[in-house]
Structures are given as C-alpha cells and as structure tokens.
Amino acid sequence: MSYYTQLLQCKLVIALAIAYHCMCYIHVLEKQIDLVNANFKKMKVKELKKILAIWSEDCKGCSEKSDFISKIESLLPKYAPEAHAARQAKTEL
C-alpha cells in the first residue's frame, strides 16, 4: 500500500471520528489511543497537540504539558462523551 493511500485512509478515519463526536478511540501519530484508559501525563506533548488538532481546537497560551492535559480533559465531554463518562465512572470507584 502506498504512502498516499495510507494517508488518505488516515484522513478518512479522522474525518469520520470527528463527524460522530462520540468516539472512544482516536488515531494519533499512526497509533490508536484509548481515551478511556489513556494516561495523558505519560503522553508526549506532540501527541496531546495532535489530539487537539484532530478536534480542531487550539490551546492558546499553553506552555506547559499540564496546560494541554487540562484543555483535553475539559474538551473530553464535548468530543468523546462516552470516554468521558467511562473515565468519570473509573475515578468514582
């Protein structure tokens, strides 16, 4: 499979995920991230920025990794409500 074909497939997956707004998994930097079990503190800033880019969000004024994590966690109910609910249920236990 050519690079161009893989790129088109990746863009299609991202477009479909954005269209449904209820995804629990997203593809970031050629790997799938489980938003329910993801430990954002262990992720690279590049991956956190990519999540925001997939969601078409920016993080103006974000200079620390914790700023990006806070932004993603605040947007999780909007872009991945099922993942957000599952994360909330895990923290309540």
N, C-alpha and C positions, 0 to 999 in steps of 0.2 A: 504494500500500500504506500503510495507516495506521501510525501510530507504535506503537499497541498490538500490531498484527500483527508488526511488526518486532521488538518487544521479546520477544514470545513465541517467535519463531524464534531469536533470540539466546539466550534461556534454554534452549531445546531443544538448540541446538548445544553450549552449555556443559555441560548435563547429560549429553549423550552422550559428550562428551570426557572428563568426569570418570569416567563409568561404565567406559570402556575402559582408562584408565590407561596407554595406550601411544601417546598422541598425540605427534606431532612438530610440530603446529601448534595454536595456540590463538588465539581471538579476544579481543583486549584493546582496550577503548575504541573499538569499531567498526572495528578493523583487525586483520588476521591477522598473527601473529608466528611466524616460522620459528624454533623453538627450537634447531635445529641450527646455524644461521648467525647467530643473534641476538648482538648486541654489547650486553650488559647495561649496560656502562659508559656507553653513549650514550643509553640509555633514561631516561625521566623516572621519578622516584620513584613518581609516581601509577600508571604502567604496571607497575612492579615490585610495588607493593602489590596491583594488580588480579590479577596472576598468582598471588600467594599467596592472594588471596580466592577465585579460581576453584578452587584446590586445597584450599580450606577450611583453610588454615594461617594462623597469625598469626606475627608477628615481635616478640615481647615484648622490650623493651629495645633495639630497633633505632632508632638515632637518626641514623645516617649512611647515605648511599646504599650504601656498601660493605658495611654490615651486611645490607641487603636482598639485595644481589647474592650474598653468601656463603650466606645462607639459601636462596635459589633454587637455587644451584649444589649445595648439599648435598641438596636435595629432588628434584633432577632425576632421579636414578636411580629414585626411587620413583614419580614421576608421569609421567615420559617416558623410559623406559629406552632406547628406540630413539634418541631425540635425544641422550641422554647418551653412548651408545656411539659415535654418529657424531661427537660433539664430541671424545671421547677419541681417536678414530682420527685426527682432523684435527690434534690437538696432538702426536701421536706422530710425525707426518711431518716 
